[in-house]
Amino acid sequence: MSAAKRSGNRSNRSGVTDGSLVHGIKREVGYVTAETILMRSKTGSVRRMIYRNPVA
């Protein structure tokens, strides 16, 4: 059984440029920020995740 079938149908989107669902990648002093939205059709759950990664 595939991982998608075990966990229900999932979809995720990450923004490289600004859009209506997610913001694009942003550069800040010393950091890069990216946003992802995760949607699961089986439960109807929607999660928004924001990642902030340090840049050397």
N, C-alpha and C positions, 0 to 999 in steps of 0.2 A: 504494500500500500504506500502511495506517495506521501510525502510530508504535507502537501496541500490538502489531501483527502483526510489525513488524521486530524489536522488542526482546523478544518473548515476553509472556505475560500477567503483568501486575504489579498489585499491590494495595498501597495505603498507607492508614494510619490515623494520625490525629493526635488526641491527647486534649485535650479542653476541660475535662472533669471527670475525676477519677480513675476508672480502670476496671481490669479484670483483665489487659489487654495493655499499656496505656500509662498513665503518670501524667498528670494534668491540668496545666494551665498554673499555674505557681507564681510568685508575686511575691516577690522578694528585694529587699534594699536596693539600689536603682540598676539592677536587672535584672529581666527576665521570662524564665522558662525554660519551654520547650515540648519535648515528646518526640514523635517520629514513628517508626513501625515500617513498614518496606518489605519486602514479600514477593514473590518472583518464582517463579511456578509452574514455569516451564520448567527452571530449575536447582535449585529448592528453597532458594534462598538467602534468608536473613532478615537484614535490617540494622536496627539500632536507632540512631536519630540524636537527639541532644539539642542543642537550639538555645538559646543564652543571648544575649539581646539587651539592650543598654543602654537604659534609659528616662530621658528627660530630666526 
